[in-house]
């Protein structure tokens, strides 16, 4: 596809501001006849097609930020929303949250709805299906239309935009290392399919910790959960081998692993230590309570919205995408207590 | 305030459709000169002021539904969103969710953002502060602008609109009665302040059940939680008296009551039976698992969005607000098991 010429390019080439270009193209009386003619001629020459939606987006500030999340019922995303809300409110913005339900089609549709001028910018965590398909044209469209947007948590390297991520490799390493240092040797991993990149990265951290302790990865005690099938039988599979530790990449997997361990007569943490991910209420209210890797969703949300608002409010600045990496902490609870 | 004349009134008075009125007022070529003159004269006579936002809302379908919720992190509201999503998707609508954070000001602002033409209709559960202040002019504005909207769960009787509610008195009665029939006599109630009407209604059900069993209400074992203060010491207060049952109006209160009971050496359910509200994951994964009143949030969401879409798509129909009452079920688990 031929590179589309944008208002920004015209402004740069002719040494004027983007707002001058925008006004000139709308034949505004605020701009001198000479400048208008020059800009309009240049735009014609390079076949500039105004993107009306993007224009509207740039010119009519709505003071609203759109957010697209892959899931509705998920504690981590709730805390991210709280962080986005908090950061947005401090700067006088409201937020609108939409859900892709992990569907590519829904994500494309929702992006269209939000970028029709109802919001000043968009924050997205990418849908599972999109990551699987590797079709990111809808995001590339945002980039070329110069619509401010930020990806968080589930990000895609090849999209040039601001990003906020958790240090997932580090988190997986921290969790596994904690179990190893407590003397655990046969540590099961309950993770997502490989195309969900955060799961893949946490697995790298898990494998790194094992290697450092000279332990060979055992494929039989690693399970990639298919969310379309019942959870429990899939998790139960790792209990067919002798295990003394479980690292689960979210708290629902961890809580289910604990249930199965109890049902099979194990005592947690005496016989098996369990560690989850996302510091939600289930981990806190489980009995025993579950040690987790706290993802700092609130901080992530705040950072994402801060980046976005900077982008919205400094439009003429040079575009150099930023990436913020948030490190995660171990939240020690009963399920990994050393006895 | 003088009653504002609307397109609907003009249509009714002149025996034409609302779309004819709307087109005539915009001087559309689709309408005959005679009809246009008649309608425009009538509008002038009664000083009709077109509400451009409302007009835009009516004329430009966005196929988007706005939702305003009082809280972000709350399992019940998550299930309601799922239900709204499901119902909306089936009819080709997308949803956008905003949060009032229990604040009156935020609710008014958000309502303004959504009713500026970005959505075809709005679903709201009223903020705590609004219920406390009893200032409902922002909702009355929606009614007079004929913007389709539905209230759910936390509704206000005096606003003339469609409503979806849970049978809260019945639910409180069911929960308390279940404890009484298991031989419990000193049943604590952990509820919200009285201005949150759902809490007040559940309390009515609690008191009704006690009366039927000839038990006098004991003010010392009823606590109205102030969400701005730490939860645990407030709940602990009811344990200063001899109690053998707890009815909590949400699952966080119930889970905390169970913790306090355990810390004080009680065994649940042998010594104390506990029953919560909202069938969330905490109740399911607690140990022992907690009996709850399932609110059917998913069904509520579906019903709310069905009512709204009917209203959006049949604009000329006579307006008679509907109220749907959803009954709730007891979900028996370990915390009230009879031994």
Interface residues (C-beta under 8 A of the other chain):
Chain A: X62 X63 X64 X66 X72 X73 X75 X78 X79 X81 X82 X85 X89 X94 X95 X96 X97 X98 X99 X101 X106 X109 X110 X113 X118 X252 X255 X259 X281 X282 X285 X286 X287
Chain B: X62 X64 X66 X72 X73 X75 X78 X79 X81 X82 X85 X89 X94 X95 X96 X97 X98 X99 X101 X106 X109 X110 X113 X118 X252 X255 X259 X281 X282 X285 X286 X287
